[in-house]
Amino acid sequence: MEFALLLLVGLLCAAALFTWGIVRDARSPSRATIGWALARKLPVDPAALNIEFTESTWAANQPAWVLRGGSPSSDITTIIIHGWRRSRIDSLRRIHPWLSRSSSLWLLDLAGHGDAPPGPTTLGVRDVDDLVRLARTLLAQGHATGAPPTRLLFIGHSLGASIAARAAARLDPASLAGLVAFAPYESLAEPLESRLRSQALPAVPFARLAELWLHALCGREASVTRALAVLHANQVPLLIVASGQDTVVSRPHVEKVAEAAQVTLVIDELSTHDELGSSCDAKATTPCARALHAFLEKIATTSTVVQSDATTRIEQ
């Protein structure tokens, strides 16, 4: 009996340690900085691509690049948000074709990522509030200078896609050019489970336990499905893309989110999770490329104007 009790206590301690390891890894991911880029032969900043840019900061003194867009007369300012364990360096792979359609692009480092100050990430909870504040600041700057009203285009990948959707749903739809979400997910359980399975580690019930632990530490995320539904109802142009080869955010999961939000989903059959959005070519003939071309045409000609009394937004 005593041996059985000791064994049970040992198993519970091992389970708790394993779950804490998942939580710690989620909150303190490895950082994609210059060394990460050099090891993968990726450009380390916009200058490596011959793009004019300035350094800036946002949120809690987190770095950002502000790129000069290829269309100075455009009313579109694009904001690109990277995924978990990535950075603004990785976002450089996702500047096309948005660069040619924007007057400027902001590439951000999320908290706990890239060259952001030391400290853990909140996995999107605090980042949504910070992104909303940045968006409102950019919109206010346009009004202050007397320039034509700015429209914001959000481009997000994985964690960044979920953050972008939640933030966009809290803004005035008339200020949005659109949202492009590559592999968005509804809750942390999806990427946590997928990453554990990809490493041949037990996912059940540890992913769910880790998610609950992370909610206790960071707070609970707003619903991505609800955010997408709000944007769709307010006629904001949306492009939601899932990968046919994704081992982090599964195609069925994104399909479920899109179906619940009543948003059309496009499948990129050729890209893996990390590659999604890194080779957007509107001139190709794949279904994904055709959807991209249609989206670009829509944001070039659409300025969403919704009466305030008929506008649905998520306020937090």
ZICORBEL-V806295 format. One record per residue. N is the residue number from 1. RES is the residue in one letter. PSI is psi in whole degrees, 0 to 359 (999 if undefined). OMEGA is omega in degrees with one decimal (999 if undefined). Layout:
BEGIN
((N/RES/PSI/OMEGA) (N/RES/PSI/OMEGA))
END
This chain:
BEGIN
((1/M/313/179.1) (2/E/322/178.3) (3/F/318/179.4) (4/A/320/179.1) (5/L/317/177.9) (6/L/320/178.5) (7/L/318/179.2) (8/L/315/178.7) (9/V/319/178.6) (10/G/318/179.3) (11/L/319/178.6) (12/L/319/178.0) (13/C/319/178.8) (14/A/319/178.9) (15/A/319/179.6) (16/A/318/178.6) (17/L/319/179.3) (18/F/316/179.6) (19/T/319/177.7) (20/W/324/176.8) (21/G/320/177.3) (22/I/315/-179.0) (23/V/314/-179.0) (24/R/318/179.1) (25/D/322/-179.7) (26/A/321/-176.2) (27/R/336/-177.6) (28/S/68/-177.5) (29/P/158/171.8) (30/S/150/-172.0) (31/R/136/178.4) (32/A/88/-178.8) (33/T/199/-174.9) (34/I/317/179.4) (35/G/320/177.2) (36/W/316/-178.6) (37/A/317/-179.3) (38/L/322/-179.7) (39/A/335/-178.7) (40/R/7/178.8) (41/K/43/177.8) (42/L/153/176.2) (43/P/141/-175.7) (44/V/345/176.2) (45/D/171/-178.2) (46/P/332/179.7) (47/A/328/178.5) (48/A/342/177.1) (49/L/12/-179.1) (50/N/39/179.0) (51/I/131/179.2) (52/E/136/-178.4) (53/F/166/173.0) (54/T/155/174.8) (55/E/143/176.7) (56/S/179/174.6) (57/T/160/177.0) (58/W/170/177.2) (59/A/231/-176.0) (60/A/63/180.0) (61/N/36/178.6) (62/Q/140/-175.4) (63/P/153/175.6) (64/A/150/169.8) (65/W/137/174.2) (66/V/107/-176.6) (67/L/143/173.2) (68/R/124/-178.1) (69/G/168/-178.8) (70/G/359/-179.4) (71/S/81/-175.1) (72/P/332/-178.7) (73/S/357/-179.4) (74/S/149/175.7) (75/D/9/-176.7) (76/I/125/168.8) (77/T/125/-176.0) (78/T/136/176.4) (79/I/123/-177.7) (80/I/128/-176.7) (81/I/123/-175.9) (82/H/174/178.7) (83/G/181/-179.8) (84/W/136/179.1) (85/R/21/176.0) (86/R/194/-175.0) (87/S/184/176.4) (88/R/335/176.2) (89/I/315/177.5) (90/D/328/179.3) (91/S/338/176.5) (92/L/332/179.5) (93/R/350/-174.8) (94/R/25/-179.1) (95/I/344/-179.7) (96/H/142/3.9) (97/P/15/-174.7) (98/W/332/-178.5) (99/L/316/-176.3) (100/S/346/-177.6) (101/R/0/-172.4) (102/S/154/172.9) (103/S/330/176.2) (104/S/159/177.6) (105/L/135/173.8) (106/W/125/174.6) (107/L/118/-168.9) (108/L/150/165.2) (109/D/121/176.2) (110/L/161/176.7) (111/A/135/179.2) (112/G/9/-177.0) (113/H/159/174.2) (114/G/231/-179.0) (115/D/19/176.6) (116/A/156/179.3) (117/P/156/-179.8) (118/P/147/179.6) (119/G/162/-177.3) (120/P/160/172.0) (121/T/152/174.0) (122/T/11/175.2) (123/L/37/173.0) (124/G/339/-175.0) (125/V/305/177.8) (126/R/329/-176.5) (127/D/327/179.5) (128/V/312/178.6) (129/D/317/179.7) (130/D/320/-178.8) (131/L/322/176.3) (132/V/317/178.6) (133/R/317/178.1) (134/L/315/-178.9) (135/A/315/-178.9) (136/R/326/176.6) (137/T/315/179.3) (138/L/320/179.0) (139/L/319/-179.7) (140/A/324/179.0) (141/Q/320/178.1) (142/G/318/179.2) (143/H/323/-176.5) (144/A/328/-177.9) (145/T/354/-179.4) (146/G/9/178.2) (147/A/163/175.9) (148/P/148/-177.9) (149/P/134/179.2) (150/T/141/169.8) (151/R/136/-177.7) (152/L/133/174.9) (153/L/121/179.6) (154/F/130/174.4) (155/I/121/-177.7) (156/G/147/179.0) (157/H/122/174.8) (158/S/244/176.1) (159/L/318/179.2) (160/G/327/178.1) (161/A/319/179.1) (162/S/320/177.1) (163/I/314/-177.6) (164/A/317/-179.3) (165/A/315/-179.1) (166/R/320/-179.4) (167/A/315/-177.0) (168/A/325/-178.4) (169/A/346/179.4) (170/R/2/-179.1) (171/L/163/176.1) (172/D/123/-179.3) (173/P/330/179.9) (174/A/342/-179.0) (175/S/2/-174.3) (176/L/127/171.3) (177/A/330/179.3) (178/G/181/178.8) (179/L/131/172.0) (180/V/118/-176.3) (181/A/113/176.5) (182/F/113/177.9) (183/A/55/174.2) (184/P/155/176.9) (185/Y/154/-175.1) (186/E/319/-176.7) (187/S/166/-177.5) (188/L/337/-177.1) (189/A/324/-177.1) (190/E/302/179.4) (191/P/328/178.7) (192/L/312/179.4) (193/E/316/-176.8) (194/S/318/-178.8) (195/R/323/177.2) (196/L/316/179.8) (197/R/323/-179.5) (198/S/338/178.2) (199/Q/13/-179.8) (200/A/36/177.4) (201/L/153/-179.2) (202/P/127/-178.4) (203/A/329/-178.1) (204/V/129/1.6) (205/P/15/-167.7) (206/F/325/178.0) (207/A/317/179.7) (208/R/319/177.6) (209/L/319/178.4) (210/A/321/178.1) (211/E/315/178.6) (212/L/320/178.6) (213/W/316/179.5) (214/L/323/176.3) (215/H/322/178.9) (216/A/324/-178.2) (217/L/319/-170.1) (218/C/339/-170.3) (219/G/165/-177.0) (220/R/140/-179.1) (221/E/150/170.2) (222/A/162/-176.6) (223/S/126/174.9) (224/V/321/178.8) (225/T/315/178.0) (226/R/317/179.9) (227/A/315/179.2) (228/L/322/178.9) (229/A/320/178.4) (230/V/314/179.9) (231/L/318/178.9) (232/H/317/-179.6) (233/A/330/179.4) (234/N/13/172.8) (235/Q/30/174.0) (236/V/128/179.3) (237/P/130/-177.4) (238/L/142/170.5) (239/L/109/-179.0) (240/I/125/-174.1) (241/V/131/173.9) (242/A/157/178.5) (243/S/140/175.2) (244/G/352/-177.9) (245/Q/28/-174.0) (246/D/127/176.8) (247/T/8/179.5) (248/V/309/175.0) (249/V/102/-169.4) (250/S/152/176.6) (251/R/314/178.7) (252/P/325/179.5) (253/H/312/-179.7) (254/V/323/176.7) (255/E/319/179.5) (256/K/317/178.7) (257/V/312/-178.4) (258/A/318/179.9) (259/E/317/180.0) (260/A/326/179.4) (261/A/355/-178.4) (262/Q/41/179.0) (263/V/140/178.7) (264/T/137/-179.6) (265/L/140/176.4) (266/V/137/-179.8) (267/I/125/172.0) (268/D/102/-174.6) (269/E/342/-171.1) (270/L/335/-172.8) (271/S/148/170.1) (272/T/179/-178.6) (273/H/309/-176.9) (274/D/335/-176.8) (275/E/347/-176.7) (276/L/128/177.1) (277/G/359/-176.4) (278/S/353/179.9) (279/S/50/-179.6) (280/C/122/-179.5) (281/D/102/-177.8) (282/A/348/-178.2) (283/K/351/178.7) (284/A/178/-174.9) (285/T/9/179.0) (286/T/160/176.2) (287/P/322/178.9) (288/C/317/-179.9) (289/A/321/178.6) (290/R/320/177.3) (291/A/321/178.2) (292/L/315/179.5) (293/H/316/179.3) (294/A/320/178.8) (295/F/316/179.4) (296/L/320/177.7) (297/E/321/-177.6) (298/K/315/-177.4) (299/I/340/178.8) (300/A/336/-174.0) (301/T/354/-173.8) (302/T/128/169.2) (303/S/106/-173.0) (304/T/118/178.0) (305/V/115/-178.7) (306/V/130/178.5) (307/Q/141/-174.6) (308/S/328/-178.1) (309/D/352/179.0) (310/A/8/-175.9) (311/T/133/175.7) (312/T/128/176.9) (313/R/157/173.6) (314/I/116/178.2) (315/E/134/179.6) (316/Q/999/999))
END
